[in-house]
Each structure stands twice: as structure tokens, then as C-alpha cells.
Amino acid sequence: MSATTRITITLPSDQVAELKKITDNVSGYVAAAVARQIRHRLLVDELQRYQEESGAFTQEELAEARAKLDAADITEGTTA
């Protein structure tokens, strides 16, 4: 496990109540959500860099990528 830093966050009470219905490990749940957002941001930055260097993605490339992402979501059980 990597090093951790304790922080305090403020959330709306209704969100906290729903969160506690989902998990008894709020810190772990929030850490996973933050990690997902960081990965998303890194991916967006990388795709933007790629397009700046190589040109915009074609419709065919986008369709292929969407199909692969949809298949990965189904495999992982995380359908949108």
C-alpha cells in the first residue's frame, strides 16, 4: 500500500447517507473514485496530445474505440 495522507472533506449530508449504504469503507470508496478521475484526466490529456501530433481521430477510429470500451465495461460488470 502506498503512503497515505489524512484529509478532511465536506459532503452534503444526503450524499454521505447514500455513501454509507453502499460501503462501510468510505475512505477506500472515495480513494477509488479519485483514482478513476485521475486516470480519466490523464487519458483525456494523452488523447489530446495524440491528436495534436497525429491529427483528429476518424469516425471509424472512434467507433472502434467505443466498441472496445463497451466490451470492457461489460467484461468488468460496469455497464453505463
Summary of the structure (lengths in Angstrom):
residues: 80
radius of gyration: 17.5
end to end distance: 29.4
largest distance: 46.7
contacts: 125
relative contact order: 0.05
helix: 71%
strand: 0%
